[in-house]
Amino acid sequence: MGNLIPLNNVIHLFMKWRRPVKEGLEHPVPVRVEARSGYTIFVEFSDGQLGEVDLSEWSNKEVCKRWEKREFFESVHVNDRKAIAWGPDDDLDVCADTIYMMLTGVTVEELFPEFRELMQEYA
């Protein structure tokens, strides 16, 4: 456990090293999201990737219990920080990069090419 980086540092590192996925393209951000049946959302990203993502594996986590109220789950939206959020005050949000990786199968290293190099510095 000695080599673990605190989560808030990892988030800071991701933001520091955020780069285009492909030359000439900006890093993909969500442009549209809507609730579907169960705990599924439909999401469209700025690079044209779109589809459904099933979040049901998270539904039993304490932080996501509010999704049990269908009205709350249906309040999903893209907030001003380009996160996927729920509630009128962004009471719950999920990093869009996580959703993008779930949707496309892209790895952290593919989305953030410098991440592997950066992690080696902290090892």
Secondary structure, 3 states (H helix, E strand, C coil): CCCCCCHHHHHHHHHHCCCCCCCCCCCCCEEEEEECCCCEEEEEECCCCEEEEECHHHCCCHHHHHHHCHHHHCCCEECCCCCEEECCCCCEEECHHHHHHHHHCCCHHHHCCHHHHHHHHHC
